[in-house]
Amino acid sequence: IEVEIEMPAADATTLANQTRNLLDLLAGDDCMDQPFASPYTFFAATVTVDGITRDNVGVRKKGFVGSLSVEKPSLKIDFAEFVPGQTLAGVERLTLNNSNQDPSLLKSCLTYYMFAAAGLPAPRCNFAHVRLSGQDLGIYANVEPINADFVKAHFDDASGNLYEGTLSDFRDGFDATFEKETNTEDESHADIAALAAALTSDDAGLLSSLQPLVDLDEYATHLAMEVMTNHWDGYSNNNNNFYVYGDPGAGFRFIVSGPDGALQTNNPFEAGPLAPASIFATAVLPRRL
């Protein structure tokens, strides 16, 4: 798709330069006590997609650390940010990822396609050619946003809790960074806490404790696909770039995210000499299994 974004030059410059610093994020004893705050703000813009134009659209930068760029910022477009109910072609939001770790620009869409082909919930993905205030930013991965609409499209029961995991895990010290994406009026993370508690069970009782809380068969497939695609920056190897949905009928189900570093031979975050050679097992769930 062709995406043209028009906003004042000063706003475009401010947007591109908003950033995060990993040292600042992880400074202080309380740095992991809550989801990481976003430094990004929405700017009003006129957005044209394949010749269809909407005015007063919210556009902001996105990304944690590895995908940050001033020259080619990843972008979130929200047609309803300033005009409630506004959509384009029935879509309220676009997520445009710069594929910063992928010179080929192909790996995100290929990896999402492979996870979906394995029968796993995964966002749809195609490509966008993006211009921002006259500047050609090149090709982006146009990824289906993982939000309430995604839950409705991919799961039979959409009433459960969707969480984004960023340096997150089901264990002390990492469980408070999960960011709730649905049912946000209820601030409880009781389902996260329940799985964390189950993962402290002894070996004999582990599977029976986990069975009601996580879809273990589906997670085994998810883990296999993380390994086969070498998605080293996902949940199982790096506690990062993933979503979990608490499906009322099945327990937690994992959703792949941010795989622009997949489909390569190296792994910059090896889990160490005690880790299994055949699978990723940095995170507590694969390590206990």
NORQUI-V994445 format. One record per residue. N is the residue number from 1. RES is the residue in one small letter. PHI is phi in degrees with one decimal (none if undefined). PSI is psi in whole degrees, -180 to 180 (999 if undefined). OMEGA is omega in whole degrees, -180 to 180 (999 if undefined). Layout:
# NORQUI-V994445
N|RES|PHI|PSI|OMEGA ; N|RES|PHI|PSI|OMEGA
This chain:
# NORQUI-V994445
1|i|none|154|176 ; 2|e|-100.1|125|-178 ; 3|v|-122.0|119|179 ; 4|e|-114.6|122|-179 ; 5|i|-116.6|123|179 ; 6|e|-117.7|124|174 ; 7|m|-149.9|163|178 ; 8|p|-54.0|144|-176 ; 9|a|-57.7|-37|-180 ; 10|a|-64.3|-39|178 ; 11|d|-66.0|-41|180 ; 12|a|-62.4|-39|179 ; 13|t|-67.3|-44|179 ; 14|t|-62.2|-46|178 ; 15|l|-55.7|-50|-176 ; 16|a|-63.9|-30|-175 ; 17|n|-92.5|-8|173 ; 18|q|-65.2|137|-171 ; 19|t|-154.9|175|173 ; 20|r|-121.1|157|175 ; 21|n|-127.5|122|-174 ; 22|l|-60.9|-38|180 ; 23|l|-64.5|-39|178 ; 24|d|-67.3|-40|-179 ; 25|l|-61.6|-37|-173 ; 26|l|-103.8|18|178 ; 27|a|-86.8|142|175 ; 28|g|92.3|153|-178 ; 29|d|-68.7|-19|-176 ; 30|d|-103.5|17|-172 ; 31|c|-66.0|-24|-178 ; 32|m|-108.1|21|-176 ; 33|d|-87.4|-3|-179 ; 34|q|-163.4|168|175 ; 35|p|-58.1|149|-177 ; 36|f|-70.5|129|-179 ; 37|a|-66.0|146|179 ; 38|s|-90.9|132|176 ; 39|p|-87.9|3|-170 ; 40|y|-96.8|142|179 ; 41|t|-123.2|151|178 ; 42|f|-79.7|141|174 ; 43|f|-118.8|144|179 ; 44|a|-78.4|136|-177 ; 45|a|-148.6|162|168 ; 46|t|-99.4|126|-175 ; 47|v|-121.2|130|177 ; 48|t|-118.7|125|179 ; 49|v|-120.1|116|-179 ; 50|d|49.0|44|175 ; 51|g|86.2|-4|179 ; 52|i|-101.4|126|-171 ; 53|t|-111.4|140|171 ; 54|r|-129.1|139|179 ; 55|d|-101.1|162|177 ; 56|n|54.2|51|-180 ; 57|v|-99.1|141|177 ; 58|g|-82.5|129|178 ; 59|v|-131.5|131|176 ; 60|r|-142.1|163|174 ; 61|k|-75.1|159|177 ; 62|k|-144.1|164|176 ; 63|g|127.2|152|-180 ; 64|f|-91.7|-85|178 ; 65|v|-131.1|-51|-173 ; 66|g|-66.0|-22|-177 ; 67|s|-103.0|8|-175 ; 68|l|-74.5|140|178 ; 69|s|-156.2|138|173 ; 70|v|-81.7|-39|-176 ; 71|e|-73.0|-34|-178 ; 72|k|-139.3|74|-177 ; 73|p|-69.3|140|167 ; 74|s|-67.8|149|-169 ; 75|l|-134.2|144|166 ; 76|k|-111.1|130|177 ; 77|i|-115.4|124|-179 ; 78|d|-123.4|105|-177 ; 79|f|-66.6|-21|-176 ; 80|a|-102.9|6|-177 ; 81|e|-60.7|-41|-179 ; 82|f|-112.2|-14|179 ; 83|v|-127.3|95|-176 ; 84|p|-54.1|132|177 ; 85|g|85.8|-7|-179 ; 86|q|-70.0|137|177 ; 87|t|-137.4|172|170 ; 88|l|-136.0|122|-176 ; 89|a|53.6|36|178 ; 90|g|79.5|4|-178 ; 91|v|-109.0|134|180 ; 92|e|-91.4|-29|-176 ; 93|r|-136.7|151|169 ; 94|l|-123.8|142|173 ; 95|t|-117.6|115|-176 ; 96|l|-112.6|108|-177 ; 97|n|-97.9|135|-174 ; 98|n|-79.0|-6|-179 ; 99|s|52.1|48|-173 ; 100|n|-60.7|-31|-178 ; 101|q|-95.0|13|-173 ; 102|d|-135.4|94|179 ; 103|p|-59.4|-27|-179 ; 104|s|-75.5|-22|-177 ; 105|l|65.3|10|-175 ; 106|l|-104.8|-21|-164 ; 107|k|-66.9|-37|-179 ; 108|s|-60.8|-53|-178 ; 109|c|-64.8|-39|178 ; 110|l|-62.9|-43|-178 ; 111|t|-68.0|-44|177 ; 112|y|-59.4|-41|180 ; 113|y|-61.9|-42|-179 ; 114|m|-66.6|-41|177 ; 115|f|-62.3|-43|179 ; 116|a|-64.9|-39|179 ; 117|a|-65.6|-24|177 ; 118|a|-83.4|4|177 ; 119|g|86.5|17|-178 ; 120|l|-99.7|151|174 ; 121|p|-66.9|124|-178 ; 122|a|-150.9|146|-180 ; 123|p|-69.7|148|171 ; 124|r|-70.4|157|-174 ; 125|c|-154.2|135|167 ; 126|n|-142.3|-155|-171 ; 127|f|-123.9|150|179 ; 128|a|-132.8|137|171 ; 129|h|-98.3|119|-167 ; 130|v|-116.5|135|171 ; 131|r|-123.0|135|180 ; 132|l|-122.1|112|-180 ; 133|s|50.0|45|176 ; 134|g|87.5|-12|-179 ; 135|q|-92.5|128|180 ; 136|d|-78.9|112|-179 ; 137|l|-92.3|-8|176 ; 138|g|92.9|-154|-172 ; 139|i|-96.0|135|178 ; 140|y|-121.8|159|166 ; 141|a|-85.1|121|178 ; 142|n|-94.7|102|-169 ; 143|v|-107.1|134|176 ; 144|e|-56.3|123|178 ; 145|p|-60.6|140|177 ; 146|i|-95.3|99|-174 ; 147|n|-151.5|-162|-178 ; 148|a|-60.5|-38|178 ; 149|d|-64.9|-39|177 ; 150|f|-60.3|-44|-180 ; 151|v|-59.7|-45|-180 ; 152|k|-63.1|-35|-177 ; 153|a|-78.7|-27|-170 ; 154|h|-111.8|-12|-177 ; 155|f|-130.0|146|-178 ; 156|d|-68.0|-36|-179 ; 157|d|-116.2|113|-175 ; 158|a|-96.5|15|-174 ; 159|s|-88.1|-6|-176 ; 160|g|-79.2|-179|-179 ; 161|n|-93.4|130|173 ; 162|l|-104.1|131|179 ; 163|y|-125.2|145|168 ; 164|e|-98.6|133|178 ; 165|g|-104.9|121|176 ; 166|t|-131.4|110|-170 ; 167|l|49.9|50|-173 ; 168|s|-124.3|149|176 ; 169|d|-159.9|168|-177 ; 170|f|-92.2|63|-180 ; 171|r|-160.4|160|-179 ; 172|d|-55.5|137|179 ; 173|g|93.1|-20|-179 ; 174|f|-125.4|-8|-173 ; 175|d|-82.6|-17|-178 ; 176|a|-83.6|-10|-178 ; 177|t|-86.1|-6|175 ; 178|f|-61.3|132|179 ; 179|e|-106.3|122|-178 ; 180|k|-75.6|130|-177 ; 181|e|-107.9|-19|176 ; 182|t|-131.3|163|-179 ; 183|n|52.3|41|-173 ; 184|t|-71.7|-14|177 ; 185|e|-67.7|-22|176 ; 186|d|-99.9|110|-175 ; 187|e|-80.6|-2|-178 ; 188|s|-67.0|142|172 ; 189|h|-116.1|39|-173 ; 190|a|-61.1|-34|-179 ; 191|d|-69.7|-36|174 ; 192|i|-62.7|-46|-179 ; 193|a|-62.5|-37|-180 ; 194|a|-65.3|-42|179 ; 195|l|-69.0|-39|177 ; 196|a|-59.7|-42|179 ; 197|a|-65.4|-42|-180 ; 198|a|-62.1|-33|-178 ; 199|l|-74.6|-6|174 ; 200|t|-93.6|1|178 ; 201|s|-62.5|155|175 ; 202|d|-71.2|168|-174 ; 203|d|-57.7|-39|-176 ; 204|a|-64.2|-34|-177 ; 205|g|-103.2|4|-172 ; 206|l|-61.3|-55|-174 ; 207|l|-63.2|-41|179 ; 208|s|-66.7|-30|177 ; 209|s|-72.5|-35|-176 ; 210|l|-81.4|-30|-170 ; 211|q|-51.1|-44|-179 ; 212|p|-77.2|-10|-168 ; 213|l|-108.6|-21|-179 ; 214|v|-145.7|141|177 ; 215|d|-76.5|93|-172 ; 216|l|-68.1|-38|179 ; 217|d|-62.8|-46|-180 ; 218|e|-67.8|-37|179 ; 219|y|-64.4|-37|177 ; 220|a|-58.9|-41|177 ; 221|t|-66.5|-42|178 ; 222|h|-59.1|-46|180 ; 223|l|-62.9|-43|179 ; 224|a|-59.7|-41|-179 ; 225|m|-71.4|-35|175 ; 226|e|-59.2|-43|-179 ; 227|v|-70.2|-46|-176 ; 228|m|-64.6|-33|178 ; 229|t|-93.0|-2|-174 ; 230|n|51.3|49|174 ; 231|h|-80.6|75|-173 ; 232|w|-69.3|-17|-177 ; 233|d|-100.4|21|179 ; 234|g|-95.8|-162|-176 ; 235|y|-62.8|-54|-166 ; 236|s|-68.0|-31|-178 ; 237|n|-101.5|-25|-173 ; 238|n|-139.9|13|179 ; 239|n|50.6|40|-170 ; 240|n|-149.5|161|173 ; 241|n|53.9|61|176 ; 242|f|-156.8|162|172 ; 243|y|-124.7|153|170 ; 244|v|-129.5|139|177 ; 245|y|-116.6|126|178 ; 246|g|-81.6|85|-179 ; 247|d|-70.6|118|-177 ; 248|p|-56.4|-25|-178 ; 249|g|-96.3|-7|-172 ; 250|a|-139.4|-15|-173 ; 251|g|91.9|-172|-176 ; 252|f|-63.2|136|176 ; 253|r|-126.0|134|-172 ; 254|f|-91.9|143|-178 ; 255|i|-126.2|123|-178 ; 256|v|-68.5|147|179 ; 257|s|-151.6|151|172 ; 258|g|56.1|49|-176 ; 259|p|-92.7|33|-177 ; 260|d|-69.8|-13|175 ; 261|g|-96.1|3|-178 ; 262|a|-75.7|179|175 ; 263|l|56.5|45|173 ; 264|q|-138.7|170|-173 ; 265|t|-90.0|-26|-175 ; 266|n|-91.0|161|176 ; 267|n|-136.8|103|-175 ; 268|p|-71.5|-11|-178 ; 269|f|-124.2|63|176 ; 270|e|-60.5|144|-174 ; 271|a|-81.8|-4|177 ; 272|g|105.1|174|-172 ; 273|p|-67.3|-21|-180 ; 274|l|-88.2|-5|-178 ; 275|a|-77.4|147|175 ; 276|p|-59.9|145|-179 ; 277|a|-78.3|-23|-169 ; 278|s|-94.0|-20|-176 ; 279|i|-137.9|165|171 ; 280|f|-80.4|135|-179 ; 281|a|-152.0|41|173 ; 282|t|-76.5|-43|-179 ; 283|a|-71.9|158|-171 ; 284|v|-68.5|-37|-178 ; 285|l|-63.5|-53|178 ; 286|p|-65.8|-33|-180 ; 287|r|-65.0|-43|178 ; 288|r|-67.6|-40|179 ; 289|l|-65.4|999|999
